[in-house]
Amino acid sequence: QVHLVESGGGLVQAGGCLRLSCAASGSIFSINAMGWYRQAPGKQRELVATITTSGGRTNYADSVKGRFTISRDNAKNTVYLQMNSLKPEDTAVYYCKVDSLTWPYNYWGQGTQVTVSS
C-alpha cells in the first residue's frame, strides 16, 4: 500500500503562483511514476503533469505547458507541482496520483483545492 499526503493548495489571484506537494509513504519501492490531475466542477478529471521516478521523464497537458513545472525528490518520496501565471480556469481540485508496479497499480491522494480569482 502507498499513502499520499498532499499540501499547498489555496486561494490566489490570477497571475500568482502556488506550489503543491505530495509525499508518499508505504510501499514506495513499487512507484514508477507520479503525477498531478485536476477536476473542475462539472468536468472530468484531467491530467496536468506526470514524471517518472527513474529518469525524470515529464509529460504536461497543453494547457499548462510553460506555466507549470513538475519535479520530484526521490529521497523524500515527494512530487511537486510549481504553478506559475495561474489563470481562473486553473481552478480545480488537484489530485496526486502514483503509478505502481504492483496491484492495485495506482493510488490517489485526497485532493487539494486550488482557486484562482480574476
C-alpha positions as CSV (number, residue, x, y, z in Angstrom):
1,Q,0.0,0.0,0.0
2,V,1.0,3.6,-0.7
3,H,-0.2,6.5,1.3
4,L,-0.3,10.0,-0.2
5,V,-0.4,13.3,1.6
6,E,-1.0,16.5,-0.4
7,S,-0.4,20.1,0.6
8,G,-0.1,23.5,-0.9
9,G,-3.5,24.4,-2.3
10,G,-5.2,27.7,-1.6
11,L,-6.6,30.9,-3.0
12,V,-4.5,33.1,-5.3
13,Q,-5.2,35.9,-7.7
14,A,-4.7,35.5,-11.4
15,G,-1.1,35.7,-12.3
16,G,0.0,34.4,-9.0
17,C,1.7,31.1,-8.1
18,L,1.4,28.1,-5.9
19,R,3.4,25.0,-5.2
20,L,1.7,21.7,-4.5
21,S,3.5,18.9,-2.7
22,C,2.6,15.2,-2.5
23,A,4.5,13.0,-0.1
24,A,4.3,9.2,-0.5
25,S,4.9,6.6,2.2
26,G,4.5,2.9,2.5
27,S,5.4,0.6,-0.4
28,I,7.3,3.3,-2.2
29,F,9.7,0.9,-3.8
30,S,6.9,0.0,-6.2
31,I,6.3,3.5,-7.5
32,N,7.4,4.1,-11.1
33,A,5.7,7.4,-11.9
34,M,4.0,10.3,-10.0
35,G,1.7,12.9,-11.3
36,W,-1.0,15.5,-10.8
37,Y,-4.5,15.5,-12.1
38,R,-7.3,18.1,-11.6
39,Q,-11.0,18.2,-11.6
40,A,-13.1,21.3,-12.0
41,P,-16.8,21.5,-11.1
42,G,-18.9,19.7,-13.7
43,K,-15.9,18.5,-15.6
44,Q,-14.0,15.2,-15.8
45,R,-10.7,14.7,-14.1
46,E,-7.8,15.5,-16.4
47,L,-4.1,15.0,-16.5
48,V,-2.0,18.0,-15.5
49,A,1.6,16.6,-15.4
50,T,3.4,13.4,-14.8
51,I,7.0,12.4,-14.0
52,T,8.8,9.1,-13.9
53,T,10.7,8.2,-10.8
54,S,13.6,6.8,-12.9
55,G,14.9,9.3,-15.4
56,G,12.5,12.1,-14.5
57,R,10.7,12.0,-17.9
58,T,7.9,14.5,-17.8
59,N,4.6,15.0,-19.6
60,Y,2.3,18.0,-19.4
61,A,-1.1,18.9,-20.6
62,D,-1.0,21.5,-23.3
63,S,-3.0,23.9,-21.2
64,V,-0.2,24.2,-18.6
65,K,2.9,23.9,-20.6
66,G,5.3,26.8,-20.0
67,R,3.5,27.7,-16.7
68,F,3.6,24.6,-14.5
69,T,6.6,22.5,-13.6
70,I,6.6,19.1,-12.1
71,S,9.6,17.8,-10.2
72,R,10.3,15.1,-7.7
73,D,12.7,14.4,-4.8
74,N,13.2,10.7,-4.7
75,A,15.0,10.9,-1.3
76,K,11.9,12.4,0.2
77,N,9.4,10.4,-1.9
78,T,7.8,13.7,-2.8
79,V,6.5,15.2,-6.0
80,Y,5.9,18.9,-6.5
81,L,3.9,21.0,-8.9
82,Q,5.1,24.5,-9.3
83,M,2.2,26.6,-10.8
84,N,3.0,30.0,-12.2
85,S,1.0,32.5,-14.1
86,L,-2.2,31.0,-12.7
87,K,-5.5,31.6,-14.5
88,P,-9.1,31.4,-13.3
89,E,-9.5,28.3,-15.5
90,D,-6.9,26.5,-13.4
91,T,-9.4,26.5,-10.5
92,A,-10.0,22.9,-9.6
93,V,-9.3,20.2,-7.0
94,Y,-5.8,18.9,-7.7
95,Y,-5.1,15.2,-7.1
96,C,-1.8,13.5,-6.7
97,K,-1.6,10.1,-8.3
98,V,1.2,7.5,-8.3
99,D,1.6,4.5,-10.6
100,S,2.8,1.3,-9.0
101,L,4.4,-1.8,-10.4
102,T,2.2,-3.9,-8.1
103,W,-1.5,-4.2,-7.6
104,P,-3.6,-2.0,-7.4
105,Y,-1.2,-0.3,-9.8
106,N,-2.3,3.3,-8.9
107,Y,-3.1,5.3,-5.8
108,W,-4.8,8.7,-5.4
109,G,-4.4,11.5,-2.9
110,Q,-7.3,13.1,-1.1
111,G,-7.1,16.2,-3.3
112,T,-6.3,19.8,-2.6
113,Q,-8.4,22.8,-3.7
114,V,-6.8,25.5,-5.9
115,T,-8.8,28.6,-6.5
116,V,-7.7,31.4,-8.8
117,S,-9.6,34.6,-8.6
118,S,-9.8,37.0,-11.5
